[in-house]
Amino acid sequence: MTSLPDVWPMAALRVTCGDLTLQFLDDDLVLALAVLGGQGIHDPSYLPFNSAWSKGSPIEVTRRVLAYQWAARGKVAPEDWQIELALVRDGEVLGVQGAFARAFPVTRTAETGSWLGQRHQGQGLGTTMRLMMLHLLFEGFDAQVATTAAYADNPASQAVTARIGYLPNGVDVVAREGVAVESRRFLLSRADWSVQPRPEVTLEGVEPVRELLGL
C-alpha cells in the first residue's frame, strides 16, 4: 500500500533537537496549531507580523491559520517553495517554524519565520527552533545564506537573531496597520553559521525532500 511519504516526502521530514521535533503539519497537527494560534500569540495591542492575521476572535485566528497552512502545504516547486514545520514536544504543538525561498537551487538563499503560542514564549524555544531550521537549511539543503527580518519594536525576535550570529543587512520602511515602521533585515552566511556554537540536531527524511526541491 502506498503511504503518504512515498508520494509526498515532506510528510517524513523530521528535525530533532533533544525533546523537540520540527515535523510536517499533517491534518491533526495543523488543527492543533490553528487552535493554539486562536488561544493567543501576542498582546492584542501589538502586531509582530506583516498582516493582522493574528488579531481577532479565537475562531477567526484559528481559521486564518488553517487557511494559511493548507495553502503552504503545496508550495514546494524548486523555483518557489515554503516549508512550514510544527514544533512538537511530547505530542504537543508549541508553534511553527517556516522557511521560504525562490530559485533556491541557484541562489542557495532562504528566509525564516516563526511563531510560538503565547504560553510557550520566554522559554528559549524561539532560539532552539530557529537553530533547528537553520541546521536543515545549511546542513540538509546546502544553503549558503539565511535571512530574517523583524520590526524595530520587536526586541525578542531581534535578540534571538543576534544570539545566533546574524549580521545587520539593511532597513526597510513598511506600512503596518496604516503606520510606517522600520523592518530590520539580518543575514547569516554559511561561514558564520559554521563557527557558531549550537546544540546537536538530527535530520530524517532529507534526501527525498532534496529531490522534490530540485537539489
BAFI-3210 file (N, C-alpha, C; in Angstrom, 3 decimals, decimal comma, padded with zeros to 6 digits):
// residues 215
n [1|2|3|4|5|6|7|8|9|10|11|12|13|14|15|16|17|18|19|20|21|22|23|24|25|26|27|28|29|30|31|32|33|34|35|36|37|38|39|40|41|42|43|44|45|46|47|48|49|50|51|52|53|54|55|56|57|58|59|60|61|62|63|64|65|66|67|68|69|70|71|72|73|74|75|76|77|78|79|80|81|82|83|84|85|86|87|88|89|90|91|92|93|94|95|96|97|98|99|100|101|102|103|104|105|106|107|108|109|110|111|112|113|114|115|116|117|118|119|120|121|122|123|124|125|126|127|128|129|130|131|132|133|134|135|136|137|138|139|140|141|142|143|144|145|146|147|148|149|150|151|152|153|154|155|156|157|158|159|160|161|162|163|164|165|166|167|168|169|170|171|172|173|174|175|176|177|178|179|180|181|182|183|184|185|186|187|188|189|190|191|192|193|194|195|196|197|198|199|200|201|202|203|204|205|206|207|208|209|210|211|212|213|214|215]
n.u [000,857|000,572|002,091|001,715|004,275|005,590|004,712|004,695|007,236|007,730|006,186|007,595|009,716|011,874|013,185|015,206|015,913|017,066|014,292|012,620|010,899|010,780|008,307|006,294|003,198|000,602|-002,912|-003,925|-001,973|-001,966|-004,476|-004,255|-002,246|-003,570|-005,635|-004,051|-002,970|-005,320|-005,699|-004,008|-001,175|000,281|000,346|-002,706|-002,511|-000,340|001,415|003,347|003,636|003,395|000,825|-002,508|-003,335|-003,243|-004,835|-008,035|-011,079|-010,900|-011,852|-011,697|-008,906|-008,021|-009,173|-007,835|-005,189|-005,433|-006,223|-003,969|-001,895|-002,855|-002,693|000,055|001,132|001,277|003,201|005,900|007,600|010,721|011,492|010,112|009,461|007,978|008,370|006,743|006,896|005,736|006,469|007,053|006,598|006,636|004,271|002,727|001,808|003,718|004,266|005,198|007,677|008,998|010,349|011,292|011,835|013,023|014,012|015,945|017,805|019,625|020,260|020,696|019,712|017,628|014,781|013,686|010,902|008,712|006,430|005,331|002,983|001,463|001,678|003,904|006,092|009,164|010,813|013,096|012,588|012,232|014,789|015,923|014,260|014,725|017,452|017,258|015,880|017,736|019,809|018,684|018,510|021,218|022,828|021,245|020,130|022,144|022,376|023,643|023,213|021,176|018,344|016,513|013,946|012,760|010,512|011,424|010,457|010,320|011,896|012,365|012,451|014,625|016,623|016,911|017,876|020,328|021,657|022,143|023,934|023,572|024,122|023,526|021,512|020,437|017,619|014,143|011,371|008,125|004,537|002,471|-000,496|-001,428|000,519|003,819|006,637|009,819|011,434|013,793|016,429|018,309|021,237|022,714|025,571|026,857|029,483|029,680|027,734|028,938|030,836|029,501|028,487|026,280|023,388|023,120|021,685|019,501|018,672|016,009|014,721|015,590|016,808|014,808|013,276|015,097|015,297|012,693|012,750|014,460|017,187]
n.v [-001,193|002,208|004,815|008,089|009,489|008,226|009,449|012,087|013,502|015,422|014,712|012,914|014,265|015,177|017,091|017,035|017,952|017,281|016,979|018,132|018,432|019,286|018,958|017,701|019,270|017,527|016,617|016,440|017,798|020,330|021,284|021,363|023,305|025,525|025,912|026,519|028,954|030,462|030,733|032,697|034,661|036,948|040,089|041,812|044,502|044,848|044,171|041,798|040,854|040,914|041,273|041,508|038,924|037,532|038,782|039,237|037,361|034,190|032,092|033,292|033,723|031,092|029,955|031,441|030,612|027,901|028,150|029,418|027,543|025,295|026,238|026,616|024,066|022,877|024,303|023,718|023,778|023,720|026,295|027,994|027,730|026,764|025,867|024,665|023,764|022,013|022,726|020,402|018,867|016,153|015,264|017,555|020,495|023,364|025,587|027,048|026,698|028,196|028,272|029,879|030,208|031,426|030,334|028,670|026,520|027,922|030,383|029,574|030,642|031,346|032,397|032,745|032,288|032,448|031,416|031,195|029,732|031,864|031,071|029,501|031,039|032,813|030,820|030,064|028,648|029,820|030,439|027,864|026,529|028,047|027,539|024,832|024,858|026,280|024,436|022,453|023,917|024,720|022,378|020,300|021,149|022,476|025,296|028,627|031,112|032,526|034,420|036,860|038,859|041,561|043,683|046,953|047,416|044,942|043,460|040,896|039,029|040,108|039,694|036,914|036,590|038,013|036,502|034,135|034,877|036,378|039,060|042,596|043,681|045,812|048,144|048,360|050,477|050,009|049,611|049,160|048,284|050,736|052,527|053,837|051,837|050,628|047,877|045,617|044,003|040,941|038,875|035,669|034,018|030,966|030,539|032,036|030,712|028,218|028,513|029,029|028,171|025,475|023,422|019,784|018,439|016,363|014,981|013,644|011,959|013,671|013,399|012,553|014,885|016,787|015,987|016,535|019,297|019,966|019,677]
n.w [000,000|-000,822|000,951|002,485|002,708|000,591|-001,717|-001,069|000,109|002,097|004,246|005,767|006,793|009,391|012,037|014,728|018,073|021,095|023,160|021,371|018,256|014,847|012,488|009,746|009,057|009,464|009,118|011,756|013,303|012,116|012,755|015,550|015,742|014,669|016,540|018,745|017,863|017,874|020,560|021,313|020,451|020,765|022,557|022,248|021,600|020,031|016,945|015,519|012,967|009,303|008,429|009,797|010,602|012,969|014,751|016,259|016,886|018,687|016,965|014,470|014,148|014,322|012,001|010,041|010,397|009,705|006,971|005,884|006,357|005,001|002,376|002,178|002,245|-000,334|-001,670|-003,050|-005,227|-007,013|-007,869|-006,232|-003,023|000,133|003,416|006,158|009,427|012,244|015,635|018,002|021,175|023,230|022,014|021,954|020,224|019,896|018,404|015,227|012,740|009,952|006,567|003,557|000,023|-003,151|-006,333|-005,208|-005,844|-007,363|-006,010|-003,372|-001,036|001,695|003,618|007,004|009,259|012,102|014,751|018,155|020,427|022,824|025,510|025,501|025,178|026,013|026,993|025,737|023,455|020,983|020,054|019,873|017,992|015,714|015,324|014,731|012,285|010,763|010,757|009,155|006,748|006,168|006,595|005,642|003,176|001,906|001,973|001,437|002,441|004,967|005,743|007,698|009,254|011,310|013,068|014,250|016,774|017,950|020,097|021,151|019,012|017,627|019,513|019,531|016,941|017,046|018,971|017,645|015,699|013,352|010,998|010,637|007,859|006,482|006,353|006,016|005,305|006,088|005,693|008,419|009,617|008,667|009,455|009,166|009,682|010,887|009,434|010,208|008,589|008,485|008,075|007,719|006,980|005,510|006,299|008,690|010,151|010,474|012,464|014,765|018,072|018,733|019,446|019,377|016,515|014,695|011,496|009,550|006,713|004,674|002,087|000,079|000,130|-000,757|-003,436|-004,258|-004,133|-006,129|-005,676]
ca.u [000,000|001,331|001,928|001,850|005,668|006,026|004,369|004,884|008,361|007,663|005,488|008,542|010,819|011,955|014,363|015,095|016,910|016,603|012,897|011,859|010,908|010,084|007,756|005,239|001,884|-000,483|-004,226|-004,082|-001,077|-002,342|-005,616|-003,731|-001,546|-004,567|-006,284|-003,052|-002,954|-006,544|-005,601|-003,200|000,227|000,917|-000,549|-003,580|-002,170|000,882|001,388|004,707|003,595|003,171|-000,612|-003,191|-003,992|-003,221|-005,755|-009,430|-011,613|-010,216|-012,244|-011,178|-007,477|-007,913|-009,484|-006,776|-004,020|-005,753|-006,199|-002,577|-001,112|-003,336|-002,136|001,515|001,499|001,556|004,161|007,177|008,318|012,108|011,654|009,378|008,974|007,729|008,327|006,191|007,027|005,249|007,367|006,311|007,276|005,763|002,986|002,036|002,271|004,101|004,357|005,550|008,896|008,933|011,417|010,813|012,890|012,771|015,194|016,936|018,927|020,586|020,686|021,029|019,335|016,272|014,396|012,942|009,894|008,141|005,703|005,029|001,830|001,893|002,040|005,177|007,144|010,023|011,462|014,226|012,176|012,399|016,172|016,158|013,555|015,435|018,675|016,874|015,599|018,995|020,536|018,082|018,866|022,651|023,380|020,391|019,844|023,346|022,196|024,813|022,780|019,845|017,954|015,314|013,615|011,915|010,225|012,311|009,866|010,202|013,213|012,516|012,905|015,968|017,547|017,183|018,704|021,677|022,242|022,566|025,098|023,252|024,630|022,544|021,507|019,617|016,347|013,043|010,239|006,934|003,264|001,873|-001,769|-001,567|001,575|005,154|007,507|011,074|011,648|015,236|016,809|019,532|021,797|023,660|026,255|027,263|030,760|029,415|026,999|029,819|031,667|028,642|028,132|024,873|023,072|023,102|020,436|019,490|017,749|015,453|013,898|016,033|017,150|013,648|012,855|016,049|014,897|011,445|013,087|015,388|018,545]
ca.v [000,000|003,436|005,706|009,498|009,864|007,685|010,391|013,446|013,326|016,339|014,074|012,134|015,125|015,394|017,777|016,753|018,509|016,918|016,531|018,945|017,981|020,004|017,937|018,022|019,585|016,697|017,171|016,579|018,826|021,657|021,712|021,724|024,579|026,571|026,152|027,216|030,344|031,109|030,987|033,894|034,615|038,168|041,081|042,341|045,885|044,848|043,276|041,498|040,274|041,841|041,499|041,328|037,615|037,011|039,576|038,892|036,376|032,903|031,300|033,975|033,436|029,653|029,729|032,018|029,723|026,734|028,509|029,708|026,315|024,449|026,775|026,461|022,649|022,514|025,228|023,006|023,763|024,174|027,726|028,776|026,783|027,191|024,729|025,004|022,589|022,177|022,442|019,447|018,284|015,181|015,213|018,852|021,504|024,580|026,688|026,653|027,282|028,134|028,787|030,003|030,599|031,445|029,957|028,212|025,786|028,886|031,374|028,928|031,611|031,142|033,246|032,025|032,978|031,502|031,925|030,283|030,067|032,824|030,430|028,795|032,021|033,126|029,604|029,751|027,802|030,553|030,259|026,464|026,165|028,701|026,768|023,578|025,138|026,633|023,188|021,849|024,695|024,688|021,021|019,415|021,660|023,159|026,737|029,478|032,306|032,544|035,778|037,024|040,273|041,826|045,096|047,606|047,329|043,524|043,134|039,464|038,401|040,590|039,069|035,573|036,761|038,401|035,380|033,111|035,365|037,116|040,408|043,529|043,629|046,885|048,502|048,748|051,172|049,343|050,007|048,181|048,822|052,119|053,359|053,487|051,290|050,050|046,431|045,413|042,759|040,326|037,843|034,715|033,259|029,618|030,634|032,469|029,626|027,080|028,755|029,318|027,028|025,125|022,107|018,654|018,333|015,245|015,121|012,429|012,137|014,837|013,131|012,670|016,286|017,447|015,676|017,271|020,715|020,161|019,764]
ca.w [000,000|-000,904|002,103|002,136|002,411|-000,699|-002,786|-000,559|001,036|003,229|005,364|006,567|007,210|010,833|012,565|016,154|018,991|022,426|023,186|020,417|016,865|013,781|011,609|008,789|009,622|008,943|009,447|013,209|013,815|011,629|013,558|016,868|015,592|014,460|017,836|019,550|017,413|018,328|022,000|021,517|020,056|021,239|023,155|021,194|021,246|019,234|015,786|015,072|011,633|008,192|008,320|011,083|010,648|014,335|015,562|016,057|017,822|018,586|015,795|013,280|014,030|014,048|010,586|009,215|010,471|008,885|005,554|005,506|006,349|003,900|001,132|002,188|002,055|-001,722|-002,278|-002,941|-006,502|-006,845|-008,102|-005,226|-002,015|001,507|004,325|007,460|010,280|013,611|016,753|018,836|022,333|023,921|021,338|021,994|019,282|020,609|017,456|013,864|012,179|008,497|005,716|002,186|-000,907|-004,588|-007,126|-004,234|-006,435|-007,912|-005,020|-002,096|-000,007|002,200|004,748|008,031|010,053|013,066|015,907|019,255|021,241|023,833|026,775|025,347|024,933|027,143|027,490|024,875|022,335|019,732|019,609|019,508|016,762|014,609|015,106|014,091|010,881|010,117|010,531|007,964|005,569|005,876|006,551|004,862|001,836|001,384|001,839|001,637|003,152|005,577|006,111|008,513|009,467|012,475|013,271|015,209|018,110|018,335|020,644|021,416|017,778|017,333|020,463|019,010|015,748|017,461|019,716|016,696|014,969|012,132|010,850|010,051|006,396|005,948|006,983|005,141|005,920|005,566|006,301|009,331|010,111|008,265|010,030|008,688|010,720|010,419|009,437|010,149|007,939|009,001|007,197|008,303|005,936|005,897|007,002|010,064|010,795|010,764|013,650|015,906|018,916|018,569|020,008|018,439|015,769|013,750|010,382|008,959|005,528|003,915|000,686|-000,821|000,060|-001,654|-004,814|-004,509|-004,264|-007,230|-005,176]
c.u [000,895|001,042|002,131|003,305|006,191|005,777|004,582|005,972|008,346|007,054|006,424|009,716|010,745|013,272|014,244|016,252|016,425|015,190|012,005|011,993|010,185|009,596|006,599|003,906|000,819|-001,808|-004,411|-003,226|-001,474|-003,564|-005,156|-003,008|-002,535|-005,283|-005,337|-002,980|-004,170|-006,537|-004,703|-001,739|000,981|-000,120|-001,405|-003,232|-000,968|000,736|002,820|004,788|003,261|001,698|-001,259|-003,906|-004,116|-004,105|-007,192|-009,890|-010,843|-010,580|-011,741|-009,699|-007,259|-008,145|-008,402|-005,523|-004,253|-005,613|-004,762|-001,778|-001,577|-002,749|-000,633|001,944|001,963|002,600|005,565|007,923|009,742|012,284|010,965|008,812|008,823|007,594|007,843|006,189|006,539|006,374|006,589|007,197|006,283|004,355|002,216|002,652|002,498|004,114|004,725|006,807|008,866|010,207|010,863|011,922|012,358|014,085|016,307|018,070|020,002|021,146|021,198|020,774|017,883|016,033|013,554|011,914|009,232|007,199|005,462|003,714|002,281|002,327|003,358|006,344|007,965|010,747|012,682|013,876|012,376|013,799|016,399|015,492|014,201|016,715|018,380|016,599|016,866|019,844|019,989|018,517|020,334|023,189|022,559|020,228|021,026|023,118|023,528|024,474|021,388|019,549|016,736|015,079|012,730|011,672|011,136|011,771|009,578|011,552|013,420|013,034|014,324|017,006|017,906|018,143|020,142|022,385|022,802|023,747|024,822|023,914|023,548|022,675|020,555|018,306|015,354|012,024|008,975|005,692|002,745|000,641|-001,869|-000,511|002,920|006,015|008,774|011,033|013,145|015,546|018,157|019,942|022,786|024,268|026,598|028,569|030,552|028,654|027,941|030,642|030,825|028,428|026,641|024,625|023,101|021,716|020,552|018,397|017,285|014,647|014,315|016,223|015,949|013,140|013,794|015,663|013,644|011,734|014,132|016,833|019,361]
c.v [001,246|004,313|007,146|009,888|009,320|008,684|011,847|013,408|014,259|015,686|013,289|012,971|015,363|016,095|017,684|017,355|018,233|016,382|017,324|018,386|018,995|018,963|018,455|018,247|018,742|017,270|017,382|017,716|020,217|022,173|022,142|023,062|025,732|026,922|026,902|028,687|031,117|031,436|032,174|033,693|035,829|039,058|041,702|043,761|045,982|043,869|043,019|041,001|041,315|042,135|041,109|039,983|037,090|037,802|039,197|037,897|035,063|032,109|031,954|033,655|031,967|029,369|030,296|031,145|028,486|027,053|028,741|028,422|025,355|024,918|026,525|025,033|022,342|023,373|024,643|022,922|024,276|025,673|028,585|027,817|027,415|025,936|025,218|023,731|022,903|021,914|021,622|018,962|017,406|015,180|016,515|019,819|022,812|025,816|026,163|027,401|027,098|028,619|028,865|030,547|030,634|031,170|029,432|027,389|026,694|029,785|030,767|029,869|031,386|032,057|032,441|032,924|031,979|032,208|030,806|030,699|030,911|032,147|029,666|029,750|032,272|031,939|029,215|028,928|028,502|030,408|028,845|026,110|026,825|027,938|025,450|023,794|025,513|025,402|022,481|022,591|024,533|023,269|020,078|019,831|022,406|024,631|027,455|030,723|032,078|033,971|035,743|038,510|040,384|043,322|045,665|047,518|045,884|043,062|041,640|038,740|038,830|039,967|037,658|035,657|037,092|037,250|034,331|033,565|036,034|038,493|041,311|043,568|044,667|047,075|048,882|049,545|050,618|049,860|048,865|048,814|050,336|053,061|052,891|053,014|050,734|048,536|046,200|044,040|042,276|039,165|036,974|033,898|031,864|029,655|031,054|031,399|028,527|027,269|029,053|028,061|026,734|023,716|021,027|018,523|017,158|015,464|013,748|012,807|013,267|014,536|013,185|014,110|017,079|017,203|016,453|018,745|020,988|020,298|018,504]
c.w [000,000|000,312|001,650|001,874|001,087|-001,830|-002,369|000,512|002,239|004,457|006,267|007,065|008,718|011,162|014,083|016,933|020,406|022,380|022,237|019,005|015,992|012,798|010,781|009,499|008,939|009,443|010,942|013,757|013,342|012,383|014,946|016,819|015,455|015,767|018,767|019,163|017,887|019,801|022,323|021,181|020,604|021,887|022,047|020,750|020,319|018,072|015,317|013,634|010,574|007,957|009,642|011,197|012,079|015,284|015,245|017,097|017,678|017,334|014,515|013,070|013,697|012,569|009,678|009,223|009,615|007,400|005,077|005,378|005,266|002,572|001,044|001,890|000,640|-002,399|-002,157|-004,275|-006,298|-006,997|-007,042|-004,190|-000,645|002,362|005,672|008,311|011,699|014,594|017,762|019,978|023,084|023,340|021,309|020,995|020,034|019,705|016,094|013,434|010,676|007,844|004,306|001,305|-002,321|-005,310|-006,221|-004,860|-007,017|-006,814|-003,725|-000,922|000,396|003,392|005,726|008,697|010,976|014,032|016,909|019,902|022,426|025,129|026,701|025,127|026,197|027,735|026,650|023,657|020,995|019,169|019,111|018,194|015,552|014,285|014,397|012,608|010,132|009,851|009,293|006,706|005,198|005,696|005,682|003,412|001,210|001,104|002,043|002,462|003,732|006,001|007,021|008,689|010,697|012,569|014,352|016,634|018,538|018,886|020,874|020,177|017,437|018,276|020,022|017,833|016,114|018,157|018,764|015,848|013,645|012,159|010,265|008,537|005,811|006,694|005,903|005,950|005,272|006,297|007,168|009,964|009,866|008,809|009,490|009,855|010,079|010,514|009,219|009,579|008,459|008,099|007,966|007,168|006,447|006,687|008,454|010,844|011,272|012,029|014,894|016,748|018,781|019,112|018,934|017,822|014,808|012,713|009,917|007,721|004,626|002,429|-000,252|-000,950|-000,834|-003,118|-005,198|-004,800|-005,350|-006,810|-005,458]
res [m|t|s|l|p|d|v|w|p|m|a|a|l|r|v|t|c|g|d|l|t|l|q|f|l|d|d|d|l|v|l|a|l|a|v|l|g|g|q|g|i|h|d|p|s|y|l|p|f|n|s|a|w|s|k|g|s|p|i|e|v|t|r|r|v|l|a|y|q|w|a|a|r|g|k|v|a|p|e|d|w|q|i|e|l|a|l|v|r|d|g|e|v|l|g|v|q|g|a|f|a|r|a|f|p|v|t|r|t|a|e|t|g|s|w|l|g|q|r|h|q|g|q|g|l|g|t|t|m|r|l|m|m|l|h|l|l|f|e|g|f|d|a|q|v|a|t|t|a|a|y|a|d|n|p|a|s|q|a|v|t|a|r|i|g|y|l|p|n|g|v|d|v|v|a|r|e|g|v|a|v|e|s|r|r|f|l|l|s|r|a|d|w|s|v|q|p|r|p|e|v|t|l|e|g|v|e|p|v|r|e|l|l|g|l]
***
